[in-house]
Amino acid sequence: MTKKKYSANLTGAWFLFYEIKQVIKLMELGMNTQDIRNEIIEENLFQHKSKSSVKRALPTLIRRAELLSTELRQILLKDNMENGRIINLYAIMLEDRLFSEFMYEIIEEKYKLEQLYLEDKDINGFFTKKAEESKKVANFKMSTIKKLRQVYLKILMEVNILSDLKFKDLNKIYIDEKLANLIIANGGEDFIKIFN
């Protein structure tokens, strides 16, 4: 399997928890991708003011939902928000290579070393390193990097890894055994290791 290419898709499709739930509800009704797109856009199911933002986020959200097992989609829809948000984080990491590498190289390392704080130099260093390793990332505009930084921090706040953007203290996340086993069954063993 070839590695996914780096992208800046998260600038237009960051956490979007409510929106992925809408996509999964329609998937569970047996709708195909095109019908899901049409339904969401025509009925304004995301309740966004701009159709262009919906059209931009939809392909990413559909890919995320398709990468999850039926069991994980059901939990995201029906279980408590905490578990749903963890599954959404996992889906984002499955779909977005750059963010996934940020989680493994920065957040997992911080947890392992018991350094429960995130500094600007950690995030800046990550993007500098990726720009050195990848021509694609090196070609990102500074405004794109700035937006990605903001989005990464917002995602971390959504799942309570960060509780404050100013102080950037990292919280330990607990994933219950049942959910961890379902994520592992979906190929997410490395994801679970971040938090153990």
Disulfide bonds with the S-S distance in Angstrom:
none
